[in-house]
Amino acid sequence: MAHSRFGRRFARYDDDVIAWYDRRARADLDRMQETLALSPFLAGAAPSIADTACCGYLYWADQAEIDIAGWPAVRDWLDRIAGLPGWRSPEAMFSGHTVRY
């Protein structure tokens, strides 16, 4: 999903390239859906570095123009991540800082 977002928002990739990245992102979401249908987090019952590594990009799904509504276990997982102590949204983390790409 990171490449879909970057290609649309910052680099303006060719449509065929975006389509390829979108297919890849959807395949990744399918795999995550299967995993998260069996456990609350990617590596089991508790959050791990795997969750941290993967969730950041998914909070920007709208900027990648990918609607995650079709992956309910992924959507629920993002809600569980957001419910963890100390969690802050990407917008809150970058608030007041200049972000350069």
MOPAC internal coordinates of N, CA, C and O (Angstrom, degrees):
PM7 1SCF
backbone

  N    0.0000 0     0.00 0     0.00 0    0    0    0
  C    1.4397 1     0.00 0     0.00 0    1    0    0
  C    1.5306 1   111.40 1     0.00 0    2    1    0
  O    1.2310 1   120.59 1   149.92 1    3    2    1
  N    1.3087 1   116.48 1   -30.08 1    3    2    1
  C    1.4617 1   119.92 1  -179.52 1    5    3    2
  C    1.5243 1   111.04 1   -58.51 1    6    5    3
  O    1.2310 1   120.18 1   138.48 1    7    6    5
  N    1.3273 1   117.27 1   -41.52 1    7    6    5
  C    1.4599 1   120.36 1  -179.09 1    9    7    6
  C    1.5289 1   111.63 1   -69.62 1   10    9    7
  O    1.2310 1   120.23 1   142.04 1   11   10    9
  N    1.3257 1   117.17 1   -37.96 1   11   10    9
  C    1.4656 1   120.35 1   176.83 1   13   11   10
  C    1.5196 1   110.02 1   -61.15 1   14   13   11
  O    1.2310 1   121.01 1   134.69 1   15   14   13
  N    1.3168 1   115.67 1   -45.31 1   15   14   13
  C    1.4686 1   120.58 1   179.90 1   17   15   14
  C    1.5269 1   110.67 1   -63.28 1   18   17   15
  O    1.2310 1   120.59 1   130.31 1   19   18   17
  N    1.3171 1   116.47 1   -49.69 1   19   18   17
  C    1.4613 1   119.90 1  -177.16 1   21   19   18
  C    1.5302 1   110.65 1   -62.73 1   22   21   19
  O    1.2310 1   120.80 1   136.80 1   23   22   21
  N    1.3196 1   116.08 1   -43.20 1   23   22   21
  C    1.4587 1   120.31 1  -178.46 1   25   23   22
  C    1.5136 1   113.86 1   -64.96 1   26   25   23
  O    1.2310 1   119.95 1   150.14 1   27   26   25
  N    1.3054 1   117.70 1   -29.86 1   27   26   25
  C    1.4625 1   121.62 1   178.18 1   29   27   26
  C    1.5236 1   111.88 1   -85.36 1   30   29   27
  O    1.2310 1   121.23 1   137.88 1   31   30   29
  N    1.2981 1   115.25 1   -42.12 1   31   30   29
  C    1.4626 1   119.94 1  -168.76 1   33   31   30
  C    1.5325 1   114.08 1   -89.32 1   34   33   31
  O    1.2310 1   120.57 1   147.05 1   35   34   33
  N    1.3070 1   116.52 1   -32.95 1   35   34   33
  C    1.4575 1   118.65 1  -172.32 1   37   35   34
  C    1.5268 1   114.22 1  -121.37 1   38   37   35
  O    1.2310 1   119.62 1   139.03 1   39   38   37
  N    1.3217 1   118.32 1   -40.97 1   39   38   37
  C    1.4625 1   120.55 1  -171.97 1   41   39   38
  C    1.5253 1   114.07 1  -102.03 1   42   41   39
  O    1.2310 1   119.77 1   161.78 1   43   42   41
  N    1.3071 1   118.04 1   -18.22 1   43   42   41
  C    1.4713 1   122.00 1  -178.63 1   45   43   42
  C    1.5301 1   111.68 1    56.24 1   46   45   43
  O    1.2310 1   121.55 1  -120.92 1   47   46   45
  N    1.3390 1   114.64 1    59.08 1   47   46   45
  C    1.4600 1   120.32 1   178.01 1   49   47   46
  C    1.5233 1   110.98 1   -63.36 1   50   49   47
  O    1.2310 1   121.08 1   -21.92 1   51   50   49
  N    1.3141 1   115.54 1   158.08 1   51   50   49
  C    1.4582 1   123.16 1   174.40 1   53   51   50
  C    1.5300 1   109.09 1   -58.33 1   54   53   51
  O    1.2310 1   120.06 1   -32.95 1   55   54   53
  N    1.3189 1   117.48 1   147.05 1   55   54   53
  C    1.4646 1   122.47 1  -177.94 1   57   55   54
  C    1.5261 1   113.21 1   -56.68 1   58   57   55
  O    1.2310 1   120.11 1   142.41 1   59   58   57
  N    1.3340 1   117.40 1   -37.59 1   59   58   57
  C    1.4672 1   119.97 1   179.03 1   61   59   58
  C    1.5314 1   111.40 1   -66.77 1   62   61   59
  O    1.2310 1   120.59 1   143.95 1   63   62   61
  N    1.2996 1   116.48 1   -36.05 1   63   62   61
  C    1.4659 1   120.83 1   177.98 1   65   63   62
  C    1.5258 1   109.59 1   -67.99 1   66   65   63
  O    1.2310 1   120.48 1   134.95 1   67   66   65
  N    1.3381 1   116.68 1   -45.05 1   67   66   65
  C    1.4692 1   120.89 1   177.44 1   69   67   66
  C    1.5279 1   110.11 1   -58.85 1   70   69   67
  O    1.2310 1   120.21 1   135.88 1   71   70   69
  N    1.3213 1   117.20 1   -44.12 1   71   70   69
  C    1.4692 1   120.77 1  -179.80 1   73   71   70
  C    1.5217 1   110.78 1   -60.36 1   74   73   71
  O    1.2310 1   120.03 1   140.69 1   75   74   73
  N    1.3285 1   117.55 1   -39.31 1   75   74   73
  C    1.4592 1   120.87 1   178.67 1   77   75   74
  C    1.5265 1   110.38 1   -65.84 1   78   77   75
  O    1.2310 1   120.45 1   134.86 1   79   78   77
  N    1.3389 1   116.74 1   -45.14 1   79   78   77
  C    1.4601 1   120.06 1   177.66 1   81   79   78
  C    1.5254 1   111.76 1   -63.55 1   82   81   79
  O    1.2310 1   120.19 1   142.57 1   83   82   81
  N    1.3168 1   117.25 1   -37.43 1   83   82   81
  C    1.4705 1   120.57 1   177.62 1   85   83   82
  C    1.5276 1   111.06 1   -63.31 1   86   85   83
  O    1.2310 1   120.10 1   136.74 1   87   86   85
  N    1.3292 1   117.41 1   -43.26 1   87   86   85
  C    1.4716 1   120.57 1   178.00 1   89   87   86
  C    1.5224 1   110.04 1   -61.39 1   90   89   87
  O    1.2310 1   120.93 1   137.55 1   91   90   89
  N    1.2997 1   115.83 1   -42.45 1   91   90   89
  C    1.4658 1   120.50 1   178.24 1   93   91   90
  C    1.5255 1   111.37 1   -62.95 1   94   93   91
  O    1.2310 1   120.40 1   136.57 1   95   94   93
  N    1.3234 1   116.84 1   -43.43 1   95   94   93
  C    1.4696 1   120.87 1   179.24 1   97   95   94
  C    1.5223 1   110.61 1   -62.68 1   98   97   95
  O    1.2310 1   120.15 1   137.24 1   99   98   97
  N    1.3176 1   117.33 1   -42.76 1   99   98   97
  C    1.4684 1   120.36 1   179.64 1  101   99   98
  C    1.5298 1   111.30 1   -65.55 1  102  101   99
  O    1.2310 1   120.25 1   142.27 1  103  102  101
  N    1.3146 1   117.12 1   -37.73 1  103  102  101
  C    1.4706 1   120.24 1   176.53 1  105  103  102
  C    1.5351 1   110.03 1   -64.52 1  106  105  103
  O    1.2310 1   120.27 1   139.86 1  107  106  105
  N    1.3245 1   117.09 1   -40.14 1  107  106  105
  C    1.4663 1   120.76 1   176.77 1  109  107  106
  C    1.5242 1   110.57 1   -63.88 1  110  109  107
  O    1.2310 1   120.33 1   137.65 1  111  110  109
  N    1.3299 1   116.98 1   -42.35 1  111  110  109
  C    1.4679 1   120.70 1   177.67 1  113  111  110
  C    1.5259 1   110.91 1   -63.49 1  114  113  111
  O    1.2310 1   120.19 1   142.52 1  115  114  113
  N    1.3319 1   117.23 1   -37.48 1  115  114  113
  C    1.4750 1   120.18 1   176.23 1  117  115  114
  C    1.5272 1   110.78 1   -60.17 1  118  117  115
  O    1.2310 1   120.44 1   135.55 1  119  118  117
  N    1.3431 1   116.76 1   -44.45 1  119  118  117
  C    1.4664 1   120.44 1   179.28 1  121  119  118
  C    1.5232 1   111.04 1   -65.63 1  122  121  119
  O    1.2310 1   120.76 1   139.38 1  123  122  121
  N    1.3295 1   116.16 1   -40.62 1  123  122  121
  C    1.4673 1   119.15 1   178.11 1  125  123  122
  C    1.5267 1   110.47 1   -64.85 1  126  125  123
  O    1.2310 1   120.39 1   140.15 1  127  126  125
  N    1.3168 1   116.87 1   -39.85 1  127  126  125
  C    1.4703 1   121.51 1   178.46 1  129  127  126
  C    1.5254 1   109.96 1   -58.03 1  130  129  127
  O    1.2310 1   120.43 1   133.82 1  131  130  129
  N    1.3315 1   116.78 1   -46.18 1  131  130  129
  C    1.4688 1   120.82 1   179.36 1  133  131  130
  C    1.5301 1   111.24 1   -60.79 1  134  133  131
  O    1.2310 1   120.48 1   134.79 1  135  134  133
  N    1.3095 1   116.69 1   -45.21 1  135  134  133
  C    1.4667 1   121.34 1  -179.28 1  137  135  134
  C    1.5128 1   111.22 1   -65.64 1  138  137  135
  O    1.2310 1   120.79 1   132.76 1  139  138  137
  N    1.3374 1   116.09 1   -47.24 1  139  138  137
  C    1.4658 1   120.32 1  -175.46 1  141  139  138
  C    1.5230 1   113.17 1   -76.05 1  142  141  139
  O    1.2310 1   120.08 1   168.52 1  143  142  141
  N    1.3105 1   117.45 1   -11.48 1  143  142  141
  C    1.4654 1   120.25 1   172.56 1  145  143  142
  C    1.5257 1   110.35 1   -74.86 1  146  145  143
  O    1.2310 1   120.66 1   162.20 1  147  146  145
  N    1.3300 1   116.34 1   -17.80 1  147  146  145
  C    1.4740 1   121.81 1  -177.59 1  149  147  146
  C    1.5279 1   113.89 1  -104.23 1  150  149  147
  O    1.2310 1   120.18 1   158.03 1  151  150  149
  N    1.3298 1   117.26 1   -21.97 1  151  150  149
  C    1.4643 1   120.26 1  -179.38 1  153  151  150
  C    1.5229 1   109.73 1  -148.62 1  154  153  151
  O    1.2310 1   120.35 1   -25.37 1  155  154  153
  N    1.3284 1   116.94 1   154.63 1  155  154  153
  C    1.4662 1   119.25 1  -175.83 1  157  155  154
  C    1.5270 1   113.92 1   -69.52 1  158  157  155
  O    1.2310 1   120.24 1   154.90 1  159  158  157
  N    1.3315 1   117.14 1   -25.10 1  159  158  157
  C    1.4573 1   121.11 1   179.52 1  161  159  158
  C    1.5213 1   109.02 1  -131.45 1  162  161  159
  O    1.2310 1   120.11 1   -12.06 1  163  162  161
  N    1.3086 1   117.39 1   167.94 1  163  162  161
  C    1.4627 1   120.75 1  -171.83 1  165  163  162
  C    1.5268 1   114.23 1   -63.21 1  166  165  163
  O    1.2310 1   120.34 1   147.70 1  167  166  165
  N    1.3302 1   116.96 1   -32.30 1  167  166  165
  C    1.4657 1   119.57 1  -178.76 1  169  167  166
  C    1.5225 1   112.45 1  -111.17 1  170  169  167
  O    1.2310 1   120.15 1  -161.74 1  171  170  169
  N    1.3356 1   117.33 1    18.26 1  171  170  169
  C    1.4528 1   119.20 1   177.09 1  173  171  170
  C    1.5168 1   113.81 1   134.47 1  174  173  171
  O    1.2310 1   121.09 1    35.08 1  175  174  173
  N    1.3184 1   115.51 1  -144.92 1  175  174  173
  C    1.4648 1   121.73 1  -172.18 1  177  175  174
  C    1.5231 1   114.15 1   -80.00 1  178  177  175
  O    1.2310 1   120.16 1   161.32 1  179  178  177
  N    1.3345 1   117.29 1   -18.68 1  179  178  177
  C    1.4613 1   120.47 1  -177.07 1  181  179  178
  C    1.5285 1   110.30 1  -122.35 1  182  181  179
  O    1.2310 1   120.04 1   -27.32 1  183  182  181
  N    1.3190 1   117.54 1   152.68 1  183  182  181
  C    1.4682 1   119.43 1   177.67 1  185  183  182
  C    1.5276 1   110.94 1   -64.82 1  186  185  183
  O    1.2310 1   121.06 1   -30.68 1  187  186  185
  N    1.3312 1   115.59 1   149.32 1  187  186  185
  C    1.4585 1   121.24 1  -179.66 1  189  187  186
  C    1.5280 1   108.91 1  -141.39 1  190  189  187
  O    1.2310 1   121.23 1     1.93 1  191  190  189
  N    1.3001 1   115.24 1  -178.07 1  191  190  189
  C    1.4608 1   120.65 1   177.12 1  193  191  190
  C    1.5291 1   110.79 1   -60.06 1  194  193  191
  O    1.2310 1   119.84 1   151.87 1  195  194  193
  N    1.3187 1   117.92 1   -28.13 1  195  194  193
  C    1.4692 1   121.12 1   177.83 1  197  195  194
  C    1.5262 1   110.42 1   -61.06 1  198  197  195
  O    1.2310 1   120.33 1   138.01 1  199  198  197
  N    1.3166 1   116.97 1   -41.99 1  199  198  197
  C    1.4601 1   121.01 1   178.98 1  201  199  198
  C    1.5290 1   110.81 1   -66.12 1  202  201  199
  O    1.2310 1   121.27 1   135.84 1  203  202  201
  N    1.3251 1   115.17 1   -44.16 1  203  202  201
  C    1.4592 1   120.21 1   179.58 1  205  203  202
  C    1.5211 1   110.75 1   -61.59 1  206  205  203
  O    1.2310 1   120.34 1   136.63 1  207  206  205
  N    1.3214 1   116.96 1   -43.37 1  207  206  205
  C    1.4576 1   121.51 1  -178.08 1  209  207  206
  C    1.5215 1   112.21 1   -65.44 1  210  209  207
  O    1.2310 1   119.95 1   146.79 1  211  210  209
  N    1.3136 1   117.69 1   -33.21 1  211  210  209
  C    1.4625 1   120.92 1  -174.74 1  213  211  210
  C    1.5236 1   114.78 1   -93.41 1  214  213  211
  O    1.2310 1   119.91 1   148.59 1  215  214  213
  N    1.3124 1   117.78 1   -31.41 1  215  214  213
  C    1.4674 1   118.57 1  -169.92 1  217  215  214
  C    1.5190 1   114.28 1   -71.51 1  218  217  215
  O    1.2310 1   119.64 1   148.71 1  219  218  217
  N    1.3101 1   118.29 1   -31.29 1  219  218  217
  C    1.4609 1   120.36 1  -174.27 1  221  219  218
  C    1.5132 1   113.67 1   -53.36 1  222  221  219
  O    1.2310 1   120.40 1   132.55 1  223  222  221
  N    1.3023 1   116.85 1   -47.45 1  223  222  221
  C    1.4641 1   119.93 1  -178.16 1  225  223  222
  C    1.5260 1   112.15 1   -67.78 1  226  225  223
  O    1.2310 1   120.45 1   149.82 1  227  226  225
  N    1.3143 1   116.75 1   -30.18 1  227  226  225
  C    1.4621 1   119.45 1  -175.95 1  229  227  226
  C    1.5265 1   112.41 1   -72.72 1  230  229  227
  O    1.2310 1   120.21 1   159.24 1  231  230  229
  N    1.3246 1   117.21 1   -20.76 1  231  230  229
  C    1.4650 1   119.14 1   174.96 1  233  231  230
  C    1.5263 1   111.09 1   -73.09 1  234  233  231
  O    1.2310 1   120.01 1   168.69 1  235  234  233
  N    1.3237 1   117.59 1   -11.31 1  235  234  233
  C    1.4601 1   122.50 1   177.46 1  237  235  234
  C    1.5415 1   110.84 1  -107.86 1  238  237  235
  O    1.2310 1   119.97 1  -159.61 1  239  238  237
  N    1.3126 1   117.67 1    20.39 1  239  238  237
  C    1.4734 1   121.08 1  -176.66 1  241  239  238
  C    1.5205 1   112.03 1   -55.53 1  242  241  239
  O    1.2310 1   120.25 1   142.77 1  243  242  241
  N    1.3237 1   117.13 1   -37.23 1  243  242  241
  C    1.4641 1   119.27 1   179.90 1  245  243  242
  C    1.5254 1   111.32 1   -61.62 1  246  245  243
  O    1.2310 1   119.99 1   145.53 1  247  246  245
  N    1.3263 1   117.62 1   -34.47 1  247  246  245
  C    1.4575 1   120.58 1   178.72 1  249  247  246
  C    1.5285 1   112.06 1   -73.96 1  250  249  247
  O    1.2310 1   120.58 1   160.15 1  251  250  249
  N    1.3181 1   116.49 1   -19.85 1  251  250  249
  C    1.4611 1   121.21 1   174.09 1  253  251  250
  C    1.5274 1   110.76 1   -87.67 1  254  253  251
  O    1.2310 1   121.15 1   175.05 1  255  254  253
  N    1.3331 1   115.41 1    -4.95 1  255  254  253
  C    1.4668 1   122.99 1  -177.02 1  257  255  254
  C    1.5239 1   111.74 1    60.56 1  258  257  255
  O    1.2310 1   121.28 1  -141.05 1  259  258  257
  N    1.3357 1   115.15 1    38.95 1  259  258  257
  C    1.4619 1   122.06 1   175.56 1  261  259  258
  C    1.5201 1   106.92 1  -120.93 1  262  261  259
  O    1.2310 1   120.97 1   -59.13 1  263  262  261
  N    1.3214 1   115.74 1   120.87 1  263  262  261
  C    1.4639 1   121.75 1  -179.89 1  265  263  262
  C    1.5260 1   108.53 1   -89.17 1  266  265  263
  O    1.2310 1   120.28 1   -65.55 1  267  266  265
  N    1.3220 1   117.06 1   114.45 1  267  266  265
  C    1.4630 1   119.67 1  -176.82 1  269  267  266
  C    1.5284 1   113.16 1   -82.09 1  270  269  267
  O    1.2310 1   120.04 1  -174.35 1  271  270  269
  N    1.3225 1   117.52 1     5.65 1  271  270  269
  C    1.4682 1   120.47 1   179.42 1  273  271  270
  C    1.5316 1   111.68 1   -58.02 1  274  273  271
  O    1.2310 1   120.05 1   152.39 1  275  274  273
  N    1.3082 1   117.51 1   -27.61 1  275  274  273
  C    1.4647 1   121.35 1   179.93 1  277  275  274
  C    1.5176 1   113.98 1   -74.75 1  278  277  275
  O    1.2310 1   120.47 1   176.89 1  279  278  277
  N    1.3146 1   116.71 1    -3.11 1  279  278  277
  C    1.4616 1   122.47 1   179.81 1  281  279  278
  C    1.5317 1   108.08 1  -125.16 1  282  281  279
  O    1.2310 1   119.84 1  -102.73 1  283  282  281
  N    1.3443 1   117.92 1    77.27 1  283  282  281
  C    1.4656 1   120.82 1  -172.89 1  285  283  282
  C    1.5292 1   114.47 1   -61.66 1  286  285  283
  O    1.2310 1   119.66 1   145.01 1  287  286  285
  N    1.3242 1   118.25 1   -34.99 1  287  286  285
  C    1.4663 1   119.24 1   179.05 1  289  287  286
  C    1.5281 1   110.51 1   -67.37 1  290  289  287
  O    1.2310 1   120.47 1   146.14 1  291  290  289
  N    1.3130 1   116.70 1   -33.86 1  291  290  289
  C    1.4663 1   120.99 1   177.13 1  293  291  290
  C    1.5248 1   109.43 1   -68.87 1  294  293  291
  O    1.2310 1   120.59 1   135.72 1  295  294  293
  N    1.2960 1   116.49 1   -44.28 1  295  294  293
  C    1.4788 1   120.97 1   178.62 1  297  295  294
  C    1.5275 1   110.30 1   -60.90 1  298  297  295
  O    1.2310 1   120.15 1   135.98 1  299  298  297
  N    1.3355 1   117.31 1   -44.02 1  299  298  297
  C    1.4688 1   121.25 1   178.29 1  301  299  298
  C    1.5287 1   111.42 1   -64.40 1  302  301  299
  O    1.2310 1   120.69 1   141.86 1  303  302  301
  N    1.3213 1   116.29 1   -38.14 1  303  302  301
  C    1.4637 1   121.62 1   177.14 1  305  303  302
  C    1.5285 1   110.79 1   -61.25 1  306  305  303
  O    1.2310 1   120.49 1   135.94 1  307  306  305
  N    1.3330 1   116.67 1   -44.06 1  307  306  305
  C    1.4632 1   119.82 1   177.25 1  309  307  306
  C    1.5244 1   110.96 1   -60.48 1  310  309  307
  O    1.2310 1   120.59 1   142.67 1  311  310  309
  N    1.3169 1   116.47 1   -37.33 1  311  310  309
  C    1.4768 1   119.94 1   176.03 1  313  311  310
  C    1.5271 1   110.81 1   -64.75 1  314  313  311
  O    1.2310 1   120.32 1   139.78 1  315  314  313
  N    1.3586 1   117.00 1   -40.22 1  315  314  313
  C    1.4694 1   119.99 1   177.73 1  317  315  314
  C    1.5294 1   110.63 1   -64.12 1  318  317  315
  O    1.2310 1   120.50 1   138.59 1  319  318  317
  N    1.3190 1   116.65 1   -41.41 1  319  318  317
  C    1.4660 1   120.95 1   178.03 1  321  319  318
  C    1.5333 1   109.19 1   -60.68 1  322  321  319
  O    1.2310 1   120.56 1   134.08 1  323  322  321
  N    1.3271 1   116.53 1   -45.92 1  323  322  321
  C    1.4651 1   120.92 1  -178.78 1  325  323  322
  C    1.5263 1   112.07 1   -64.90 1  326  325  323
  O    1.2310 1   120.24 1   157.93 1  327  326  325
  N    1.3172 1   117.15 1   -22.07 1  327  326  325
  C    1.4574 1   121.47 1   178.96 1  329  327  326
  C    1.5211 1   114.12 1   -85.96 1  330  329  327
  O    1.2310 1   120.00 1   176.40 1  331  330  329
  N    1.3222 1   117.60 1    -3.60 1  331  330  329
  C    1.4590 1   120.59 1  -179.69 1  333  331  330
  C    1.5279 1   111.01 1   -72.71 1  334  333  331
  O    1.2310 1   120.32 1   -33.15 1  335  334  333
  N    1.3295 1   117.00 1   146.85 1  335  334  333
  C    1.4699 1   120.04 1   178.73 1  337  335  334
  C    1.5334 1   111.28 1   -57.81 1  338  337  335
  O    1.2310 1   120.95 1   -45.56 1  339  338  337
  N    1.3143 1   115.79 1   134.44 1  339  338  337
  C    1.4571 1   121.27 1   177.14 1  341  339  338
  C    1.5146 1   115.30 1    83.72 1  342  341  339
  O    1.2310 1   119.79 1   177.21 1  343  342  341
  N    1.3194 1   118.01 1    -2.79 1  343  342  341
  C    1.4623 1   120.24 1  -179.32 1  345  343  342
  C    1.5191 1   110.51 1   -65.64 1  346  345  343
  O    1.2310 1   121.47 1   -39.29 1  347  346  345
  N    1.3270 1   114.79 1   140.71 1  347  346  345
  C    1.4631 1   121.34 1   172.29 1  349  347  346
  C    1.5169 1   107.95 1  -135.19 1  350  349  347
  O    1.2310 1   120.94 1   -34.38 1  351  350  349
  N    1.3101 1   115.81 1   145.62 1  351  350  349
  C    1.4572 1   120.41 1   178.72 1  353  351  350
  C    1.5227 1   110.07 1   -66.13 1  354  353  351
  O    1.2310 1   119.93 1   -22.40 1  355  354  353
  N    1.3284 1   117.74 1   157.60 1  355  354  353
  C    1.4655 1   119.43 1   175.88 1  357  355  354
  C    1.5342 1   111.71 1   -56.11 1  358  357  355
  O    1.2310 1   120.52 1   140.65 1  359  358  357
  N    1.3159 1   116.62 1   -39.35 1  359  358  357
  C    1.4576 1   119.77 1   179.58 1  361  359  358
  C    1.5272 1   110.91 1   -60.74 1  362  361  359
  O    1.2310 1   120.44 1   137.65 1  363  362  361
  N    1.3340 1   116.77 1   -42.35 1  363  362  361
  C    1.4611 1   120.64 1   179.90 1  365  363  362
  C    1.5291 1   111.16 1   -67.41 1  366  365  363
  O    1.2310 1   120.25 1   142.72 1  367  366  365
  N    1.3169 1   117.12 1   -37.28 1  367  366  365
  C    1.4641 1   120.34 1  -179.06 1  369  367  366
  C    1.5232 1   111.86 1   -66.19 1  370  369  367
  O    1.2310 1   120.43 1   145.33 1  371  370  369
  N    1.3355 1   116.78 1   -34.67 1  371  370  369
  C    1.4540 1   120.41 1  -176.71 1  373  371  370
  C    1.5287 1   112.46 1   -95.19 1  374  373  371
  O    1.2310 1   120.22 1   175.10 1  375  374  373
  N    1.3057 1   117.19 1    -4.90 1  375  374  373
  C    1.4591 1   121.00 1  -177.99 1  377  375  374
  C    1.5276 1   110.76 1   -56.86 1  378  377  375
  O    1.2310 1   121.21 1   -49.80 1  379  378  377
  N    1.3255 1   115.29 1   130.20 1  379  378  377
  C    1.4557 1   120.55 1   178.76 1  381  379  378
  C    1.5044 1   114.84 1    84.24 1  382  381  379
  O    1.2310 1   120.32 1   179.97 1  383  382  381
  N    1.3383 1   117.00 1    -0.03 1  383  382  381
  C    1.4803 1   121.24 1   179.66 1  385  383  382
  C    1.5110 1   109.37 1  -115.32 1  386  385  383
  O    1.2310 1   120.87 1   -32.86 1  387  386  385
  N    1.3043 1   115.94 1   147.14 1  387  386  385
  C    1.4584 1   121.15 1   173.50 1  389  387  386
  C    1.5224 1   107.38 1   -85.43 1  390  389  387
  O    1.2310 1   120.95 1   -55.01 1  391  390  389
  N    1.3203 1   115.79 1   124.99 1  391  390  389
  C    1.4592 1   120.84 1   179.32 1  393  391  390
  C    1.5309 1   107.44 1  -105.31 1  394  393  391
  O    1.2310 1   121.09 1   -55.15 1  395  394  393
  N    1.3024 1   115.52 1   124.85 1  395  394  393
  C    1.4839 1   120.63 1   179.71 1  397  395  394
  C    1.5088 1   109.15 1  -116.54 1  398  397  395
  O    1.2310 1   121.34 1   -39.18 1  399  398  397
  N    1.3186 1   115.05 1   140.82 1  399  398  397
  C    1.4631 1   120.72 1   177.98 1  401  399  398
  C    1.4968 1   109.88 1  -114.82 1  402  401  399
  O    1.2310 1   120.10 1   180.00 1  403  402  401

